[in-house]
């Protein structure tokens, strides 16, 4: 059995990584997390005989942005394979932000990502994953439970794919139609893997940018990513595709905003195939003042049955996450 692999990447945060007040974009952090996961996963899956392969991202579990990262800090991204099934592997990633002037370090992010190895000869061929060694049978069983849970949730998410029906543009502030935003991007070579398919980190960065625009339009203040619900990669996006990234508010609490982000893709060279849903996720943003302290978020004006339904579903997710945070806090004491 192959030993568990780990990797660390380091990079100083530059001005073009951040917003106008110096907070590093959540999309930049997500892209770095995915790069580390992809490298450690691809290395591990090629540690055996057979077709050469690359680890393709299929899911990112709920990701918490625990502390803001600023320009000039060094991000240390550590990735480790924590579970393997026959055809997939889990990579857990931590991001430590270091102030190089004072030496102070803080835990900025934690994430769990799931990959499948695809053959370089045939992208539709899923390769087998070399097993890893576990410290105990209990550790392996916990990993198997996480695997079963994410597999079920991925299937449920895929079954719920629906056409994007945007709210009508609305000039009234704090409505869904006022802040909803879309970004159109032509996939080029620099966005892609060796297969000519888009890096998962590139897609997540675009999603975070759109979610940030939606949050800013609603609050008109500095906004930052607080967390991301599970990101599900339903289908691959190939070089030459046009992707449309759409963001819309679903629920607003006193201090946070939930934004649904959907990624649809269509091929320029294979027009007959039509548009398809590639990725979906929910981002949570918070509003900050000039001292990076949370601000109260304006209430969302919900209109119509569809917006009401999405708002109620968002509230249920918010209350579930809040209860889980309180439970985790109690367990740590």
Legacy VTK file of the C-alpha trace (Angstrom):
# vtk DataFile Version 3.0
C-alpha trace
ASCII
DATASET POLYDATA
POINTS 333 float
0.000 0.000 0.000
1.243 3.478 -0.854
1.967 5.938 1.947
-0.212 9.036 2.284
1.214 11.940 0.319
1.470 15.568 1.406
2.572 18.824 -0.169
3.152 22.449 0.800
2.979 25.483 -1.502
3.958 29.015 -0.455
3.224 32.317 -2.145
3.313 35.968 -1.113
0.034 37.817 -1.628
0.321 40.607 -4.214
-1.828 43.710 -4.834
-3.544 42.057 -7.818
-4.708 39.242 -5.490
-6.788 41.613 -3.356
-9.716 43.987 -3.393
-9.358 47.753 -3.085
-8.983 47.635 0.714
-6.301 44.932 0.735
-8.327 41.777 1.543
-7.173 38.863 -0.621
-10.057 37.583 -2.755
-11.565 34.294 -1.625
-11.280 33.082 -5.218
-7.483 33.436 -5.076
-7.366 31.271 -1.943
-9.703 28.694 -3.503
-7.507 28.543 -6.618
-4.385 27.943 -4.499
-6.183 25.258 -2.492
-7.213 23.459 -5.679
-3.724 23.699 -7.184
-2.217 22.032 -4.104
-4.896 19.330 -4.101
-4.457 18.647 -7.802
-0.670 18.287 -7.500
-0.708 15.932 -4.509
-3.560 13.893 -6.013
-1.917 13.570 -9.434
1.424 12.560 -7.891
-0.233 9.890 -5.783
-2.288 8.412 -8.625
0.783 8.111 -10.858
2.735 6.163 -8.220
1.778 2.903 -9.936
2.068 1.236 -13.325
-0.499 1.851 -16.035
-1.813 4.863 -17.963
-0.528 8.241 -16.842
-3.371 10.226 -15.319
-4.315 13.551 -13.768
-6.496 14.158 -10.703
-9.747 15.898 -11.753
-11.713 17.852 -9.170
-15.295 16.674 -8.660
-16.311 18.259 -5.335
-15.192 20.732 -2.694
-16.769 20.290 0.739
-17.951 23.268 2.806
-14.995 25.650 3.114
-14.648 28.118 5.983
-12.703 31.363 5.581
-11.537 31.625 9.193
-9.295 34.697 9.003
-8.749 37.324 6.299
-5.496 37.276 4.333
-3.875 40.573 3.374
-1.435 41.891 0.779
2.156 41.145 1.802
1.322 38.052 3.852
2.675 34.652 2.830
0.104 31.906 2.310
1.342 28.422 3.254
-0.965 25.857 1.629
-0.608 22.309 2.975
-2.399 19.417 1.259
-2.626 15.805 2.440
-4.462 12.767 1.102
-6.695 11.493 3.896
-8.860 8.841 2.217
-8.882 6.754 -0.948
-11.610 4.636 -2.504
-11.175 2.519 -5.616
-11.708 5.467 -7.981
-11.483 8.637 -5.877
-9.423 10.333 -3.205
-10.009 12.938 -0.519
-7.461 15.714 -0.039
-7.617 17.917 3.056
-6.011 21.354 2.733
-5.059 24.015 5.276
-3.984 27.584 4.562
-1.768 29.361 7.092
-1.203 33.090 6.568
2.127 34.461 7.836
3.031 38.074 8.497
6.695 38.038 7.464
7.416 41.272 9.388
6.251 39.988 12.774
6.363 36.223 12.252
2.730 35.944 13.376
0.777 33.096 11.796
-2.950 32.381 11.638
-5.140 29.605 10.267
-6.945 31.215 7.322
-8.767 28.331 5.613
-9.586 24.646 5.815
-11.059 22.610 2.975
-11.681 19.038 1.845
-11.604 18.224 -1.869
-12.523 15.081 -3.803
-10.720 14.038 -6.985
-10.956 11.235 -9.521
-7.961 10.216 -11.686
-8.644 10.403 -15.424
-6.394 8.854 -18.056
-4.276 11.124 -20.245
-5.077 8.798 -23.168
-8.857 8.871 -22.644
-10.502 11.475 -20.402
-13.611 9.293 -20.025
-11.549 6.509 -18.459
-11.413 6.666 -14.647
-8.274 5.073 -13.244
-7.892 3.143 -9.996
-6.404 4.963 -7.003
-3.500 3.447 -5.063
-4.629 2.860 -1.451
-3.063 4.740 1.449
-2.124 3.509 4.921
-4.306 4.598 7.826
-3.212 5.142 11.397
-6.135 3.033 12.632
-9.229 1.175 11.506
-11.324 3.973 13.024
-9.595 6.557 10.803
-10.340 4.477 7.719
-13.986 4.040 8.770
-14.412 7.798 9.297
-13.006 8.369 5.817
-15.417 5.829 4.351
-18.345 7.647 5.991
-17.197 10.968 4.476
-16.890 9.269 1.089
-20.406 7.796 1.243
-21.884 11.139 2.349
-20.273 13.194 -0.419
-21.178 10.600 -3.049
-24.841 10.744 -2.039
-24.871 14.549 -1.921
-23.238 14.788 -5.361
-25.934 12.567 -6.844
-28.676 14.602 -5.138
-27.168 17.855 -6.401
-26.963 16.530 -9.963
-30.610 15.457 -9.812
-31.655 18.997 -8.797
-30.069 20.767 -11.770
-32.545 23.265 -13.155
-32.574 26.006 -15.770
-31.392 29.395 -14.554
-34.454 31.615 -14.424
-33.167 35.057 -13.516
-35.247 37.566 -11.646
-36.305 40.489 -13.808
-33.850 43.412 -13.608
-35.022 45.689 -10.821
-33.940 49.242 -10.093
-35.161 48.934 -6.505
-32.179 48.438 -4.208
-31.921 45.310 -2.022
-34.030 43.164 -4.345
-32.695 39.983 -5.982
-33.035 41.566 -9.417
-31.006 44.621 -8.394
-27.847 42.727 -7.357
-27.911 39.603 -9.548
-24.861 39.475 -11.822
-23.379 37.415 -14.636
-19.892 37.010 -16.056
-19.115 35.560 -19.473
-15.680 34.008 -20.011
-14.113 32.335 -23.053
-11.994 29.381 -21.900
-8.438 29.695 -23.204
-5.298 27.529 -22.979
-4.067 29.206 -19.768
-7.272 28.112 -17.994
-6.789 24.443 -18.787
-5.096 21.215 -17.722
-3.053 18.910 -19.938
-6.383 17.538 -21.175
-7.563 20.962 -22.392
-10.204 20.976 -19.653
-10.616 23.870 -17.214
-8.814 23.757 -13.861
-11.307 23.558 -11.013
-9.507 26.422 -9.301
-10.064 28.711 -12.304
-13.798 28.030 -12.197
-13.980 28.627 -8.438
-12.151 31.945 -8.812
-14.702 33.116 -11.407
-17.545 31.998 -9.136
-16.138 33.915 -6.178
-15.734 37.053 -8.304
-19.377 36.991 -9.370
-20.570 36.279 -5.826
-18.476 39.222 -4.609
-20.084 41.551 -7.160
-23.557 40.459 -6.034
-22.660 41.024 -2.370
-21.129 44.435 -3.077
-24.153 45.586 -5.063
-26.430 44.602 -2.189
-24.363 46.228 0.607
-22.273 48.855 -1.187
-19.484 48.191 1.356
-16.321 46.113 1.570
-17.367 42.440 1.379
-15.396 39.224 1.884
-16.041 35.518 1.446
-16.986 33.888 4.764
-17.628 30.330 3.575
-18.574 28.203 0.599
-21.080 25.373 0.722
-20.129 22.215 -1.153
-19.095 22.987 -4.742
-20.218 20.235 -7.113
-18.527 19.815 -10.495
-21.225 18.121 -12.579
-19.529 18.128 -15.989
-16.143 19.044 -17.438
-15.592 22.334 -19.308
-13.353 22.164 -22.376
-11.057 24.722 -23.975
-13.021 26.867 -26.426
-16.195 26.817 -24.351
-18.005 29.962 -23.312
-18.938 29.852 -19.638
-21.672 31.975 -18.098
-21.284 32.414 -14.335
-24.485 33.658 -12.701
-24.869 34.823 -9.117
-28.022 35.765 -7.206
-28.923 36.361 -3.582
-31.039 33.656 -1.979
-31.035 34.550 1.733
-29.809 37.352 3.988
-29.367 37.146 7.763
-28.414 39.984 10.070
-24.690 39.609 9.302
-24.371 37.418 6.196
-25.549 36.894 2.628
-26.021 33.559 0.849
-25.420 33.753 -2.898
-26.205 30.946 -5.307
-23.636 30.700 -8.098
-24.268 28.606 -11.216
-21.857 27.894 -14.058
-23.244 26.992 -17.472
-21.053 26.147 -20.469
-21.513 25.905 -24.222
-19.042 25.061 -26.964
-18.183 27.519 -29.714
-17.015 24.747 -32.062
-19.744 22.185 -31.223
-22.804 24.447 -31.269
-25.213 21.541 -31.635
-24.483 20.282 -28.129
-26.149 23.272 -26.473
-25.638 24.755 -23.019
-25.177 22.550 -19.947
-24.802 23.019 -16.183
-21.157 22.469 -15.215
-20.821 23.636 -11.590
-23.039 24.861 -8.751
-22.457 26.178 -5.217
-23.604 28.552 -2.500
-21.220 31.280 -1.281
-21.629 33.187 1.989
-20.309 36.751 2.198
-20.154 39.249 5.048
-19.996 43.054 5.008
-17.068 44.798 6.743
-16.354 48.332 7.916
-13.022 50.159 7.482
-11.624 48.305 10.536
-12.629 44.897 9.117
-15.446 44.545 11.669
-18.733 42.908 10.538
-21.570 45.228 9.587
-25.316 44.619 9.594
-26.497 43.502 6.157
-29.532 45.219 4.561
-32.635 43.015 4.454
-33.413 41.248 1.179
-36.707 42.180 -0.453
-38.123 38.894 -1.726
-40.604 38.950 -4.608
-42.604 36.056 -6.045
-42.925 32.355 -5.230
-39.547 31.269 -6.663
-37.570 33.853 -4.695
-39.578 32.969 -1.569
-38.803 29.264 -2.033
-35.080 29.888 -2.479
-35.085 32.202 0.546
-36.697 29.574 2.769
-34.228 26.923 1.594
-31.358 29.362 2.255
-32.666 30.097 5.747
-32.780 26.364 6.485
-29.133 26.004 5.414
-28.190 29.057 7.500
-29.858 27.680 10.655
-28.307 24.234 10.110
-24.814 25.710 9.734
-25.335 27.964 12.756
-26.367 24.993 14.903
-23.329 23.013 13.708
-20.971 25.906 14.568
-22.447 26.137 18.081
-22.110 22.366 18.507
-18.474 22.406 17.354
-17.737 25.312 19.703
-19.301 23.466 22.637
-17.280 20.318 21.854
-14.031 22.324 21.891
-14.670 23.703 25.368
LINES 1 334
333 0 1 2 3 4 5 6 7 8 9 10 11 12 13 14 15 16 17 18 19 20 21 22 23 24 25 26 27 28 29 30 31 32 33 34 35 36 37 38 39 40 41 42 43 44 45 46 47 48 49 50 51 52 53 54 55 56 57 58 59 60 61 62 63 64 65 66 67 68 69 70 71 72 73 74 75 76 77 78 79 80 81 82 83 84 85 86 87 88 89 90 91 92 93 94 95 96 97 98 99 100 101 102 103 104 105 106 107 108 109 110 111 112 113 114 115 116 117 118 119 120 121 122 123 124 125 126 127 128 129 130 131 132 133 134 135 136 137 138 139 140 141 142 143 144 145 146 147 148 149 150 151 152 153 154 155 156 157 158 159 160 161 162 163 164 165 166 167 168 169 170 171 172 173 174 175 176 177 178 179 180 181 182 183 184 185 186 187 188 189 190 191 192 193 194 195 196 197 198 199 200 201 202 203 204 205 206 207 208 209 210 211 212 213 214 215 216 217 218 219 220 221 222 223 224 225 226 227 228 229 230 231 232 233 234 235 236 237 238 239 240 241 242 243 244 245 246 247 248 249 250 251 252 253 254 255 256 257 258 259 260 261 262 263 264 265 266 267 268 269 270 271 272 273 274 275 276 277 278 279 280 281 282 283 284 285 286 287 288 289 290 291 292 293 294 295 296 297 298 299 300 301 302 303 304 305 306 307 308 309 310 311 312 313 314 315 316 317 318 319 320 321 322 323 324 325 326 327 328 329 330 331 332
